[in-house]
């Protein structure tokens, strides 16, 4: 269970540690929604639509892709410039 939740812990830590601009915060929000949405679609597909003996492997491999998406989103959020008014 910790493995499945770890990408969200990374995003929460990044949101707290990064003093992001408004654009960076929006980028982190979009990243979190995309990561969670992709996982929801994959889990529903694996556990309810396409029932297979190997369906539980999604619990091992989906967090890897979530980590990749979270890291890409964090990098993009940290590179966005803050708008100085």
Phi and psi restraints in degrees (value plus and minus 20) as a CYANA .aco file:
   2 UNK   PHI     -81.9   -41.9
   2 UNK   PSI     -55.7   -15.7
   3 UNK   PHI     -85.0   -45.0
   3 UNK   PSI     -59.9   -19.9
   4 UNK   PHI     -90.3   -50.3
   4 UNK   PSI     -48.5    -8.5
   5 UNK   PHI    -112.8   -72.8
   5 UNK   PSI     -34.3     5.7
   6 UNK   PHI     -78.7   -38.7
   6 UNK   PSI     -56.5   -16.5
   7 UNK   PHI     -82.7   -42.7
   7 UNK   PSI     -53.6   -13.6
   8 UNK   PHI     -92.4   -52.4
   8 UNK   PSI     -54.2   -14.2
   9 UNK   PHI     -84.6   -44.6
   9 UNK   PSI     -59.2   -19.2
  10 UNK   PHI     -81.8   -41.8
  10 UNK   PSI     -65.3   -25.3
  11 UNK   PHI     -85.1   -45.1
  11 UNK   PSI     -59.0   -19.0
  12 UNK   PHI     -86.1   -46.1
  12 UNK   PSI     -61.8   -21.8
  13 UNK   PHI     -84.0   -44.0
  13 UNK   PSI     -62.6   -22.6
  14 UNK   PHI     -84.0   -44.0
  14 UNK   PSI     -59.8   -19.8
  15 UNK   PHI     -85.9   -45.9
  15 UNK   PSI     -55.7   -15.7
  16 UNK   PHI     -98.1   -58.1
  16 UNK   PSI     -55.6   -15.6
  17 UNK   PHI    -102.9   -62.9
  17 UNK   PSI     -51.4   -11.4
  18 UNK   PHI    -104.6   -64.6
  18 UNK   PSI     109.6   149.6
  19 UNK   PHI    -110.8   -70.8
  19 UNK   PSI      52.5    92.5
  20 UNK   PHI     -96.8   -56.8
  20 UNK   PSI     132.3   172.3
  21 UNK   PHI     -92.3   -52.3
  21 UNK   PSI     159.4   199.4
  22 UNK   PHI     -81.9   -41.9
  22 UNK   PSI     -60.4   -20.4
  23 UNK   PHI     -84.7   -44.7
  23 UNK   PSI     -59.9   -19.9
  24 UNK   PHI     -84.9   -44.9
  24 UNK   PSI     -59.4   -19.4
  25 UNK   PHI     -86.0   -46.0
  25 UNK   PSI     -59.1   -19.1
  26 UNK   PHI     -86.3   -46.3
  26 UNK   PSI     -59.3   -19.3
  27 UNK   PHI     -82.9   -42.9
  27 UNK   PSI     -59.4   -19.4
  28 UNK   PHI     -87.8   -47.8
  28 UNK   PSI     -56.7   -16.7
  29 UNK   PHI     -84.4   -44.4
  29 UNK   PSI     -66.1   -26.1
  30 UNK   PHI     -82.5   -42.5
  30 UNK   PSI     -60.8   -20.8
  31 UNK   PHI     -81.2   -41.2
  31 UNK   PSI     -65.1   -25.1
  32 UNK   PHI     -83.0   -43.0
  32 UNK   PSI     -62.6   -22.6
  33 UNK   PHI     -84.7   -44.7
  33 UNK   PSI     -62.2   -22.2
  34 UNK   PHI     -86.3   -46.3
  34 UNK   PSI     -63.1   -23.1
  35 UNK   PHI     -84.1   -44.1
  35 UNK   PSI     -65.5   -25.5
  36 UNK   PHI     -88.6   -48.6
  36 UNK   PSI     -59.2   -19.2
  37 UNK   PHI     -85.5   -45.5
  37 UNK   PSI     -62.9   -22.9
  38 UNK   PHI     -83.0   -43.0
  38 UNK   PSI     -60.3   -20.3
  39 UNK   PHI     -86.3   -46.3
  39 UNK   PSI     -61.9   -21.9
  40 UNK   PHI     -81.3   -41.3
  40 UNK   PSI     -64.6   -24.6
  41 UNK   PHI     -83.0   -43.0
  41 UNK   PSI     -64.8   -24.8
  42 UNK   PHI     -86.2   -46.2
  42 UNK   PSI     -61.6   -21.6
  43 UNK   PHI     -88.0   -48.0
  43 UNK   PSI     -62.6   -22.6
  44 UNK   PHI     -83.2   -43.2
  44 UNK   PSI     -62.5   -22.5
  45 UNK   PHI     -82.2   -42.2
  45 UNK   PSI     -64.6   -24.6
  46 UNK   PHI     -92.3   -52.3
  46 UNK   PSI     -55.6   -15.6
  47 UNK   PHI    -118.8   -78.8
  47 UNK   PSI     -38.8     1.2
  48 UNK   PHI    -143.7  -103.7
  48 UNK   PSI     -50.9   -10.9
  49 UNK   PHI    -115.8   -75.8
  49 UNK   PSI     -77.7   -37.7
  50 UNK   PHI    -125.9   -85.9
  50 UNK   PSI      64.9   104.9
  51 UNK   PHI     -93.2   -53.2
  51 UNK   PSI     105.5   145.5
  52 UNK   PHI    -170.5  -130.5
  52 UNK   PSI     137.4   177.4
  53 UNK   PHI     -85.8   -45.8
  53 UNK   PSI     -47.6    -7.6
  54 UNK   PHI    -112.8   -72.8
  54 UNK   PSI      -9.8    30.2
  55 UNK   PHI     -81.5   -41.5
  55 UNK   PSI     -50.0   -10.0
  56 UNK   PHI     -89.7   -49.7
  56 UNK   PSI     -35.6     4.4
  57 UNK   PHI     -84.9   -44.9
  57 UNK   PSI     -37.6     2.4
  58 UNK   PHI     -82.2   -42.2
  58 UNK   PSI     -49.1    -9.1
  59 UNK   PHI     -89.4   -49.4
  59 UNK   PSI     -39.6     0.4
  60 UNK   PHI    -110.6   -70.6
  60 UNK   PSI     -62.5   -22.5
  61 UNK   PHI    -115.6   -75.6
  61 UNK   PSI     -45.1    -5.1
  62 UNK   PHI     -83.9   -43.9
  62 UNK   PSI     -61.0   -21.0
  63 UNK   PHI     -81.1   -41.1
  63 UNK   PSI     -47.4    -7.4
  64 UNK   PHI     -82.6   -42.6
  64 UNK   PSI     -66.5   -26.5
  65 UNK   PHI     -88.6   -48.6
  65 UNK   PSI     -52.3   -12.3
  66 UNK   PHI     -86.7   -46.7
  66 UNK   PSI     -59.3   -19.3
  67 UNK   PHI     -81.4   -41.4
  67 UNK   PSI     -63.5   -23.5
  68 UNK   PHI     -81.2   -41.2
  68 UNK   PSI     -67.5   -27.5
  69 UNK   PHI     -83.1   -43.1
  69 UNK   PSI     -60.2   -20.2
  70 UNK   PHI     -85.5   -45.5
  70 UNK   PSI     -62.3   -22.3
  71 UNK   PHI     -85.8   -45.8
  71 UNK   PSI     -62.2   -22.2
  72 UNK   PHI     -81.8   -41.8
  72 UNK   PSI     -64.8   -24.8
  73 UNK   PHI     -83.1   -43.1
  73 UNK   PSI     -59.4   -19.4
  74 UNK   PHI     -86.6   -46.6
  74 UNK   PSI     -60.7   -20.7
  75 UNK   PHI     -83.6   -43.6
  75 UNK   PSI     -65.0   -25.0
  76 UNK   PHI     -82.4   -42.4
  76 UNK   PSI     -63.9   -23.9
  77 UNK   PHI     -83.3   -43.3
  77 UNK   PSI     -56.0   -16.0
  78 UNK   PHI     -96.4   -56.4
  78 UNK   PSI     -42.0    -2.0
  79 UNK   PHI    -109.3   -69.3
  79 UNK   PSI     -33.3     6.7
  80 UNK   PHI     -90.1   -50.1
  80 UNK   PSI     111.2   151.2
  81 UNK   PHI     -96.7   -56.7
  81 UNK   PSI     129.6   169.6
  82 UNK   PHI    -105.8   -65.8
  82 UNK   PSI     121.3   161.3
  83 UNK   PHI    -106.0   -66.0
  83 UNK   PSI     100.5   140.5
  84 UNK   PHI    -114.9   -74.9
  84 UNK   PSI      95.3   135.3
